[in-house]
Amino acid sequence: MSLEQSLEQAKEPQPQPPSAAKPPKSNEKAGILRFFREMGSALAMALIAIVYVIQAFQIPTGSMEDSLLVGDFLLGLKFVYGAPIVPFSQELGIKRRFPAVTKPKPGDVVIFRYPGTDKKDYIKRMVAGPGDVIEIIGNTTLVVNGANIKLPPRGKYTGGNRADPRITNFAPLYIPAKGDILTPDTMPVREFLFFKNLVHQENPTKKVRMHFDLYIDGELANNAVFNFNDVRVSLQDLQNGKLTFRNEMMRRTEVFDFNRFDDWTTLDYFLETIRKNFPGRDVSVRNTLFLGDARVDSYAVQFDNYFMIGDNRDNSLDSRYWGYLNRNFVKAKAFILYFSFDSSKPLWQLPMNIRWDRVGKLIRDWDGVQERNERVKF
C-alpha cells in the first residue's frame, strides 16, 4: 500500500464499536425480585430458628449466681425439649409439640414461662422430676428420693432475705407425673396453691380460681368476724376472690386476691391468722378450686412436672414458693453464653465492662450426685 493510499484510508471515518445497550427494564425487575426473594428466604430461616431452634435470654437477677451472673446473655435450645408446633401456642392453650430430643433431666438449666402472675421468662435449675419426692432440711440440705443433692460448684448460700422456716425446712413434697389423679379438697395450703398453679399451666386460656370456707366446730362460719392486720373482717367479705379492707394502722387500703397468690407462705399466713382468732375451737379452712365455672373434685394431670431452684439458694423465687413447673410451660434448655456485660461499672470504662472470660462458655448441667471434677469449669 502506497503512502497516498494510507493517508486516504486514515481520512475515511472508522467504524465505531457498538455502544453499550441499556439493560431492559425486565432485567431490573428481575434483580429486584431476586433481592427480595433472597432477603425473604434469609428472614424466614431466621424466624424459623427463633421460633423453633434458639431462644436468646438475658439474666436479669442474681437468682442463679454465681453459675450465671446478672448481665449474662445466653442462647437456649428450644428443639431439645420439643418446640411447640404452633408458635407462641402455650398462651393459646395449644399443647402439641415437635418430638423432643430429650426430656428435662435433674441438673438441667431450663428457661420457662413463669407459672404465676408475672408472664416473664424465668431461668432456674431443675432438681427433681415427675414422681420424685423432694425435701429441704435446715436450708442447706436438699434431699431427693432420700439422696442428698450437692450444691453446684458455683452455687451459694448467702444467708439472705428468704429465711422463712417453712422454706428452710421444706416438708417432703411429691412431684406429680403425667396421669396422676389429684384431689384438691384434702390438700394442705402449700399443695393446694401448687395444684392451682399446675392447673393454670395446663389450661392457660381458662379461668382458674380458688375458694375458701371457714368451719368452726364443724359448722360453716364464713360470716364469723376475725381480726386481720387490726381490721375486723370475715370471709363473707370476699368478692370475686378478693378481700378488700382498710388498714387504719398503715392508713391504706389493702387487697388480698386469693387468685393472684404466687407464694404459698403468704396464703398460709393469712389462713393461720384466721385460726388464731378462735383459740380452743376446732377451726378448719376448706379449699375448693374452680376451672371455669366447674368445681374441680379430681384432676388428671396432663403433663409431667418439675421442681426448679436457683443456684443462689437464699435469693431465688422458685418452686419452693410457687410450686411445680409444668411441661407445658418449659421453653428451652440453656446452652451457651454469647455475651456478658457488667452494668455495675460505669459506661466510660468500656470495654472493661465486658466479661470477656465468660463469652462462649457452655452452661453446664449438674445433677448434684456426681463428685465435683476440678477440671470442669463453670
Contacts in CASP RR format, 6 or more apart in sequence:
PFRMAT RR
TARGET T0000
AUTHOR 0000-0000-0000
METHOD contacts of the structure
MODEL  1
MSLEQSLEQAKEPQPQPPSAAKPPKSNEKAGILRFFREMGSALAMALIAI
VYVIQAFQIPTGSMEDSLLVGDFLLGLKFVYGAPIVPFSQELGIKRRFPA
VTKPKPGDVVIFRYPGTDKKDYIKRMVAGPGDVIEIIGNTTLVVNGANIK
LPPRGKYTGGNRADPRITNFAPLYIPAKGDILTPDTMPVREFLFFKNLVH
QENPTKKVRMHFDLYIDGELANNAVFNFNDVRVSLQDLQNGKLTFRNEMM
RRTEVFDFNRFDDWTTLDYFLETIRKNFPGRDVSVRNTLFLGDARVDSYA
VQFDNYFMIGDNRDNSLDSRYWGYLNRNFVKAKAFILYFSFDSSKPLWQL
PMNIRWDRVGKLIRDWDGVQERNERVKF
1 9 0 8 1.000
51 78 0 8 1.000
51 83 0 8 1.000
51 87 0 8 1.000
52 78 0 8 1.000
52 79 0 8 1.000
52 83 0 8 1.000
52 87 0 8 1.000
52 98 0 8 1.000
53 77 0 8 1.000
53 78 0 8 1.000
53 79 0 8 1.000
53 83 0 8 1.000
54 75 0 8 1.000
54 76 0 8 1.000
54 77 0 8 1.000
54 78 0 8 1.000
54 332 0 8 1.000
55 75 0 8 1.000
55 76 0 8 1.000
55 78 0 8 1.000
55 111 0 8 1.000
55 331 0 8 1.000
55 332 0 8 1.000
56 73 0 8 1.000
56 74 0 8 1.000
56 75 0 8 1.000
56 76 0 8 1.000
56 338 0 8 1.000
57 73 0 8 1.000
57 74 0 8 1.000
57 75 0 8 1.000
57 76 0 8 1.000
57 111 0 8 1.000
57 121 0 8 1.000
57 123 0 8 1.000
57 332 0 8 1.000
57 334 0 8 1.000
58 71 0 8 1.000
58 72 0 8 1.000
58 73 0 8 1.000
58 74 0 8 1.000
59 68 0 8 1.000
59 69 0 8 1.000
59 70 0 8 1.000
59 71 0 8 1.000
59 72 0 8 1.000
59 73 0 8 1.000
59 74 0 8 1.000
59 123 0 8 1.000
60 70 0 8 1.000
60 71 0 8 1.000
61 70 0 8 1.000
62 68 0 8 1.000
62 69 0 8 1.000
62 70 0 8 1.000
62 312 0 8 1.000
62 315 0 8 1.000
62 316 0 8 1.000
63 124 0 8 1.000
63 310 0 8 1.000
63 311 0 8 1.000
63 312 0 8 1.000
63 315 0 8 1.000
63 316 0 8 1.000
63 317 0 8 1.000
63 318 0 8 1.000
64 109 0 8 1.000
64 123 0 8 1.000
64 124 0 8 1.000
64 125 0 8 1.000
64 310 0 8 1.000
64 311 0 8 1.000
64 312 0 8 1.000
64 316 0 8 1.000
65 154 0 8 1.000
65 155 0 8 1.000
65 156 0 8 1.000
65 311 0 8 1.000
65 312 0 8 1.000
65 315 0 8 1.000
66 154 0 8 1.000
66 155 0 8 1.000
66 156 0 8 1.000
66 311 0 8 1.000
66 312 0 8 1.000
67 109 0 8 1.000
67 125 0 8 1.000
67 152 0 8 1.000
67 153 0 8 1.000
67 154 0 8 1.000
67 155 0 8 1.000
67 311 0 8 1.000
67 363 0 8 1.000
67 364 0 8 1.000
67 378 0 8 1.000
68 74 0 8 1.000
68 109 0 8 1.000
68 123 0 8 1.000
68 311 0 8 1.000
68 334 0 8 1.000
68 363 0 8 1.000
69 340 0 8 1.000
69 342 0 8 1.000
69 355 0 8 1.000
69 358 0 8 1.000
70 343 0 8 1.000
71 340 0 8 1.000
71 341 0 8 1.000
71 342 0 8 1.000
71 343 0 8 1.000
72 337 0 8 1.000
72 339 0 8 1.000
72 340 0 8 1.000
72 355 0 8 1.000
72 358 0 8 1.000
73 337 0 8 1.000
73 338 0 8 1.000
73 339 0 8 1.000
73 340 0 8 1.000
73 341 0 8 1.000
74 334 0 8 1.000
74 335 0 8 1.000
74 336 0 8 1.000
74 337 0 8 1.000
74 338 0 8 1.000
74 363 0 8 1.000
75 335 0 8 1.000
75 336 0 8 1.000
75 338 0 8 1.000
76 111 0 8 1.000
76 332 0 8 1.000
76 333 0 8 1.000
76 334 0 8 1.000
76 335 0 8 1.000
76 336 0 8 1.000
77 332 0 8 1.000
77 333 0 8 1.000
77 335 0 8 1.000
78 331 0 8 1.000
78 332 0 8 1.000
79 98 0 8 1.000
79 101 0 8 1.000
80 100 0 8 1.000
80 101 0 8 1.000
80 102 0 8 1.000
80 332 0 8 1.000
80 333 0 8 1.000
81 100 0 8 1.000
81 101 0 8 1.000
81 102 0 8 1.000
81 103 0 8 1.000
81 104 0 8 1.000
81 110 0 8 1.000
81 330 0 8 1.000
81 331 0 8 1.000
81 332 0 8 1.000
81 333 0 8 1.000
82 97 0 8 1.000
82 98 0 8 1.000
82 99 0 8 1.000
82 100 0 8 1.000
82 101 0 8 1.000
83 97 0 8 1.000
83 98 0 8 1.000
84 90 0 8 1.000
84 94 0 8 1.000
84 95 0 8 1.000
84 96 0 8 1.000
84 97 0 8 1.000
84 98 0 8 1.000
85 94 0 8 1.000
85 96 0 8 1.000
85 97 0 8 1.000
85 98 0 8 1.000
86 92 0 8 1.000
86 94 0 8 1.000
86 96 0 8 1.000
89 95 0 8 1.000
89 96 0 8 1.000
90 113 0 8 1.000
90 204 0 8 1.000
90 328 0 8 1.000
90 329 0 8 1.000
91 204 0 8 1.000
91 205 0 8 1.000
92 204 0 8 1.000
92 205 0 8 1.000
93 203 0 8 1.000
93 204 0 8 1.000
93 205 0 8 1.000
95 202 0 8 1.000
95 302 0 8 1.000
95 303 0 8 1.000
95 328 0 8 1.000
103 304 0 8 1.000
104 110 0 8 1.000
104 126 0 8 1.000
104 129 0 8 1.000
104 306 0 8 1.000
104 327 0 8 1.000
104 330 0 8 1.000
104 333 0 8 1.000
105 126 0 8 1.000
105 365 0 8 1.000
105 367 0 8 1.000
106 126 0 8 1.000
106 127 0 8 1.000
106 128 0 8 1.000
106 129 0 8 1.000
106 144 0 8 1.000
106 149 0 8 1.000
106 367 0 8 1.000
106 368 0 8 1.000
107 125 0 8 1.000
107 126 0 8 1.000
107 127 0 8 1.000
107 365 0 8 1.000
107 366 0 8 1.000
107 367 0 8 1.000
107 368 0 8 1.000
108 125 0 8 1.000
108 126 0 8 1.000
108 333 0 8 1.000
108 334 0 8 1.000
108 365 0 8 1.000
109 123 0 8 1.000
109 124 0 8 1.000
109 125 0 8 1.000
109 126 0 8 1.000
109 333 0 8 1.000
109 334 0 8 1.000
109 363 0 8 1.000
109 365 0 8 1.000
110 123 0 8 1.000
110 124 0 8 1.000
110 125 0 8 1.000
110 126 0 8 1.000
110 306 0 8 1.000
110 308 0 8 1.000
110 325 0 8 1.000
110 330 0 8 1.000
110 331 0 8 1.000
110 332 0 8 1.000
110 333 0 8 1.000
110 334 0 8 1.000
111 121 0 8 1.000
111 122 0 8 1.000
111 123 0 8 1.000
111 331 0 8 1.000
111 332 0 8 1.000
111 333 0 8 1.000
111 334 0 8 1.000
112 121 0 8 1.000
112 122 0 8 1.000
112 123 0 8 1.000
112 124 0 8 1.000
112 308 0 8 1.000
112 325 0 8 1.000
112 329 0 8 1.000
112 330 0 8 1.000
112 331 0 8 1.000
113 119 0 8 1.000
113 120 0 8 1.000
113 121 0 8 1.000
113 122 0 8 1.000
113 329 0 8 1.000
113 331 0 8 1.000
114 120 0 8 1.000
114 121 0 8 1.000
114 122 0 8 1.000
114 322 0 8 1.000
114 329 0 8 1.000
115 197 0 8 1.000
115 198 0 8 1.000
115 200 0 8 1.000
115 201 0 8 1.000
115 322 0 8 1.000
115 323 0 8 1.000
115 324 0 8 1.000
115 325 0 8 1.000
115 326 0 8 1.000
115 329 0 8 1.000
116 197 0 8 1.000
116 200 0 8 1.000
116 262 0 8 1.000
116 322 0 8 1.000
117 260 0 8 1.000
117 262 0 8 1.000
118 262 0 8 1.000
121 331 0 8 1.000
122 308 0 8 1.000
123 334 0 8 1.000
124 308 0 8 1.000
124 309 0 8 1.000
124 310 0 8 1.000
124 316 0 8 1.000
124 318 0 8 1.000
124 319 0 8 1.000
124 325 0 8 1.000
125 152 0 8 1.000
125 308 0 8 1.000
125 309 0 8 1.000
125 310 0 8 1.000
125 311 0 8 1.000
125 366 0 8 1.000
126 306 0 8 1.000
126 307 0 8 1.000
126 308 0 8 1.000
126 325 0 8 1.000
127 134 0 8 1.000
127 142 0 8 1.000
127 144 0 8 1.000
127 149 0 8 1.000
127 307 0 8 1.000
127 308 0 8 1.000
127 309 0 8 1.000
128 134 0 8 1.000
128 144 0 8 1.000
128 175 0 8 1.000
128 306 0 8 1.000
128 307 0 8 1.000
129 175 0 8 1.000
129 304 0 8 1.000
129 305 0 8 1.000
129 306 0 8 1.000
129 307 0 8 1.000
130 175 0 8 1.000
130 176 0 8 1.000
130 177 0 8 1.000
130 178 0 8 1.000
130 304 0 8 1.000
130 305 0 8 1.000
130 306 0 8 1.000
131 174 0 8 1.000
131 175 0 8 1.000
131 176 0 8 1.000
131 177 0 8 1.000
132 144 0 8 1.000
132 145 0 8 1.000
132 174 0 8 1.000
132 175 0 8 1.000
132 307 0 8 1.000
133 144 0 8 1.000
133 145 0 8 1.000
133 146 0 8 1.000
133 172 0 8 1.000
133 173 0 8 1.000
133 174 0 8 1.000
133 175 0 8 1.000
134 142 0 8 1.000
134 143 0 8 1.000
134 144 0 8 1.000
134 170 0 8 1.000
134 172 0 8 1.000
134 173 0 8 1.000
134 175 0 8 1.000
134 307 0 8 1.000
135 142 0 8 1.000
135 143 0 8 1.000
135 144 0 8 1.000
135 146 0 8 1.000
135 170 0 8 1.000
135 171 0 8 1.000
135 172 0 8 1.000
135 173 0 8 1.000
136 142 0 8 1.000
136 143 0 8 1.000
136 167 0 8 1.000
136 168 0 8 1.000
136 169 0 8 1.000
136 170 0 8 1.000
136 320 0 8 1.000
137 143 0 8 1.000
137 169 0 8 1.000
138 168 0 8 1.000
138 169 0 8 1.000
139 157 0 8 1.000
139 163 0 8 1.000
139 167 0 8 1.000
139 168 0 8 1.000
139 169 0 8 1.000
139 313 0 8 1.000
139 314 0 8 1.000
140 151 0 8 1.000
140 157 0 8 1.000
140 313 0 8 1.000
141 148 0 8 1.000
142 148 0 8 1.000
142 149 0 8 1.000
142 151 0 8 1.000
142 309 0 8 1.000
143 149 0 8 1.000
147 369 0 8 1.000
149 367 0 8 1.000
149 368 0 8 1.000
149 369 0 8 1.000
150 368 0 8 1.000
150 369 0 8 1.000
150 372 0 8 1.000
151 157 0 8 1.000
151 311 0 8 1.000
151 313 0 8 1.000
151 368 0 8 1.000
152 311 0 8 1.000
152 366 0 8 1.000
152 368 0 8 1.000
152 378 0 8 1.000
153 366 0 8 1.000
153 372 0 8 1.000
153 376 0 8 1.000
153 378 0 8 1.000
154 311 0 8 1.000
154 378 0 8 1.000
155 311 0 8 1.000
155 312 0 8 1.000
155 313 0 8 1.000
156 311 0 8 1.000
156 312 0 8 1.000
156 313 0 8 1.000
157 313 0 8 1.000
157 314 0 8 1.000
158 312 0 8 1.000
158 314 0 8 1.000
158 315 0 8 1.000
159 314 0 8 1.000
160 314 0 8 1.000
160 315 0 8 1.000
161 314 0 8 1.000
161 315 0 8 1.000
162 314 0 8 1.000
162 315 0 8 1.000
162 316 0 8 1.000
163 314 0 8 1.000
164 265 0 8 1.000
166 190 0 8 1.000
166 265 0 8 1.000
166 268 0 8 1.000
167 265 0 8 1.000
167 320 0 8 1.000
167 321 0 8 1.000
170 320 0 8 1.000
171 190 0 8 1.000
173 190 0 8 1.000
173 191 0 8 1.000
173 194 0 8 1.000
173 307 0 8 1.000
175 305 0 8 1.000
175 306 0 8 1.000
175 307 0 8 1.000
175 324 0 8 1.000
176 182 0 8 1.000
176 198 0 8 1.000
176 301 0 8 1.000
176 305 0 8 1.000
176 324 0 8 1.000
177 301 0 8 1.000
177 304 0 8 1.000
177 305 0 8 1.000
178 301 0 8 1.000
178 302 0 8 1.000
178 303 0 8 1.000
178 304 0 8 1.000
178 327 0 8 1.000
179 300 0 8 1.000
179 301 0 8 1.000
179 302 0 8 1.000
180 300 0 8 1.000
180 301 0 8 1.000
181 298 0 8 1.000
181 299 0 8 1.000
181 300 0 8 1.000
181 301 0 8 1.000
182 195 0 8 1.000
182 198 0 8 1.000
182 298 0 8 1.000
182 299 0 8 1.000
182 301 0 8 1.000
183 297 0 8 1.000
183 298 0 8 1.000
183 299 0 8 1.000
184 192 0 8 1.000
184 195 0 8 1.000
184 196 0 8 1.000
184 287 0 8 1.000
184 288 0 8 1.000
184 289 0 8 1.000
184 296 0 8 1.000
184 297 0 8 1.000
184 299 0 8 1.000
185 286 0 8 1.000
185 287 0 8 1.000
185 288 0 8 1.000
185 297 0 8 1.000
187 195 0 8 1.000
187 287 0 8 1.000
189 264 0 8 1.000
189 267 0 8 1.000
189 268 0 8 1.000
189 271 0 8 1.000
189 287 0 8 1.000
190 264 0 8 1.000
190 268 0 8 1.000
192 210 0 8 1.000
192 287 0 8 1.000
192 289 0 8 1.000
193 210 0 8 1.000
193 261 0 8 1.000
193 264 0 8 1.000
193 267 0 8 1.000
193 322 0 8 1.000
193 323 0 8 1.000
194 264 0 8 1.000
194 322 0 8 1.000
194 323 0 8 1.000
194 324 0 8 1.000
195 289 0 8 1.000
195 299 0 8 1.000
196 208 0 8 1.000
196 210 0 8 1.000
196 289 0 8 1.000
197 262 0 8 1.000
197 322 0 8 1.000
197 323 0 8 1.000
197 324 0 8 1.000
198 301 0 8 1.000
198 305 0 8 1.000
198 323 0 8 1.000
198 324 0 8 1.000
198 326 0 8 1.000
199 208 0 8 1.000
199 289 0 8 1.000
199 291 0 8 1.000
199 296 0 8 1.000
199 299 0 8 1.000
200 208 0 8 1.000
201 325 0 8 1.000
201 326 0 8 1.000
201 328 0 8 1.000
201 329 0 8 1.000
202 301 0 8 1.000
202 302 0 8 1.000
202 303 0 8 1.000
202 326 0 8 1.000
202 328 0 8 1.000
203 291 0 8 1.000
204 328 0 8 1.000
206 291 0 8 1.000
206 292 0 8 1.000
207 290 0 8 1.000
207 291 0 8 1.000
207 292 0 8 1.000
208 259 0 8 1.000
208 289 0 8 1.000
208 290 0 8 1.000
208 291 0 8 1.000
208 292 0 8 1.000
209 241 0 8 1.000
209 258 0 8 1.000
209 259 0 8 1.000
209 289 0 8 1.000
209 290 0 8 1.000
209 292 0 8 1.000
210 241 0 8 1.000
210 258 0 8 1.000
210 259 0 8 1.000
210 261 0 8 1.000
210 287 0 8 1.000
210 288 0 8 1.000
210 289 0 8 1.000
210 290 0 8 1.000
211 241 0 8 1.000
211 258 0 8 1.000
211 287 0 8 1.000
211 288 0 8 1.000
211 289 0 8 1.000
211 290 0 8 1.000
212 235 0 8 1.000
212 238 0 8 1.000
212 258 0 8 1.000
212 271 0 8 1.000
212 285 0 8 1.000
212 286 0 8 1.000
212 287 0 8 1.000
212 288 0 8 1.000
213 220 0 8 1.000
213 222 0 8 1.000
213 235 0 8 1.000
213 285 0 8 1.000
213 286 0 8 1.000
213 288 0 8 1.000
214 220 0 8 1.000
214 221 0 8 1.000
214 222 0 8 1.000
214 224 0 8 1.000
214 235 0 8 1.000
214 274 0 8 1.000
214 283 0 8 1.000
214 284 0 8 1.000
214 285 0 8 1.000
215 221 0 8 1.000
215 283 0 8 1.000
215 284 0 8 1.000
215 285 0 8 1.000
215 286 0 8 1.000
216 224 0 8 1.000
216 278 0 8 1.000
216 281 0 8 1.000
216 282 0 8 1.000
216 283 0 8 1.000
217 281 0 8 1.000
217 282 0 8 1.000
218 282 0 8 1.000
218 284 0 8 1.000
222 234 0 8 1.000
222 235 0 8 1.000
222 236 0 8 1.000
223 234 0 8 1.000
223 235 0 8 1.000
223 236 0 8 1.000
224 234 0 8 1.000
224 235 0 8 1.000
224 278 0 8 1.000
225 232 0 8 1.000
225 233 0 8 1.000
225 234 0 8 1.000
226 232 0 8 1.000
226 233 0 8 1.000
226 234 0 8 1.000
226 273 0 8 1.000
226 274 0 8 1.000
226 277 0 8 1.000
226 278 0 8 1.000
227 277 0 8 1.000
228 245 0 8 1.000
228 270 0 8 1.000
228 273 0 8 1.000
228 274 0 8 1.000
229 245 0 8 1.000
229 247 0 8 1.000
229 249 0 8 1.000
229 250 0 8 1.000
229 254 0 8 1.000
230 247 0 8 1.000
230 248 0 8 1.000
230 249 0 8 1.000
231 245 0 8 1.000
231 246 0 8 1.000
231 247 0 8 1.000
231 248 0 8 1.000
233 243 0 8 1.000
233 245 0 8 1.000
235 243 0 8 1.000
235 274 0 8 1.000
237 243 0 8 1.000
237 244 0 8 1.000
237 245 0 8 1.000
238 258 0 8 1.000
241 257 0 8 1.000
241 258 0 8 1.000
241 259 0 8 1.000
242 255 0 8 1.000
242 256 0 8 1.000
242 257 0 8 1.000
242 258 0 8 1.000
242 259 0 8 1.000
243 255 0 8 1.000
243 256 0 8 1.000
243 257 0 8 1.000
243 258 0 8 1.000
244 253 0 8 1.000
244 254 0 8 1.000
244 255 0 8 1.000
244 256 0 8 1.000
245 253 0 8 1.000
245 254 0 8 1.000
246 252 0 8 1.000
246 253 0 8 1.000
246 254 0 8 1.000
247 253 0 8 1.000
247 254 0 8 1.000
256 270 0 8 1.000
258 267 0 8 1.000
261 267 0 8 1.000
262 317 0 8 1.000
262 321 0 8 1.000
262 322 0 8 1.000
263 317 0 8 1.000
263 321 0 8 1.000
263 322 0 8 1.000
264 321 0 8 1.000
264 322 0 8 1.000
264 323 0 8 1.000
265 321 0 8 1.000
271 285 0 8 1.000
274 283 0 8 1.000
274 285 0 8 1.000
275 283 0 8 1.000
275 285 0 8 1.000
288 295 0 8 1.000
288 296 0 8 1.000
289 295 0 8 1.000
289 296 0 8 1.000
290 296 0 8 1.000
302 328 0 8 1.000
303 326 0 8 1.000
303 327 0 8 1.000
303 328 0 8 1.000
304 326 0 8 1.000
304 327 0 8 1.000
305 324 0 8 1.000
305 325 0 8 1.000
305 326 0 8 1.000
305 327 0 8 1.000
306 319 0 8 1.000
306 324 0 8 1.000
306 325 0 8 1.000
306 327 0 8 1.000
306 330 0 8 1.000
307 319 0 8 1.000
307 323 0 8 1.000
307 324 0 8 1.000
307 325 0 8 1.000
308 318 0 8 1.000
308 319 0 8 1.000
308 325 0 8 1.000
309 316 0 8 1.000
309 318 0 8 1.000
309 319 0 8 1.000
309 320 0 8 1.000
310 316 0 8 1.000
310 318 0 8 1.000
319 325 0 8 1.000
334 363 0 8 1.000
335 362 0 8 1.000
335 363 0 8 1.000
336 360 0 8 1.000
336 361 0 8 1.000
336 362 0 8 1.000
336 363 0 8 1.000
337 358 0 8 1.000
337 359 0 8 1.000
337 360 0 8 1.000
337 361 0 8 1.000
337 363 0 8 1.000
338 359 0 8 1.000
338 360 0 8 1.000
339 354 0 8 1.000
339 359 0 8 1.000
340 354 0 8 1.000
340 355 0 8 1.000
340 358 0 8 1.000
340 359 0 8 1.000
341 353 0 8 1.000
341 354 0 8 1.000
341 355 0 8 1.000
342 353 0 8 1.000
342 354 0 8 1.000
342 355 0 8 1.000
343 353 0 8 1.000
345 352 0 8 1.000
345 353 0 8 1.000
347 353 0 8 1.000
364 376 0 8 1.000
364 378 0 8 1.000
366 378 0 8 1.000
END
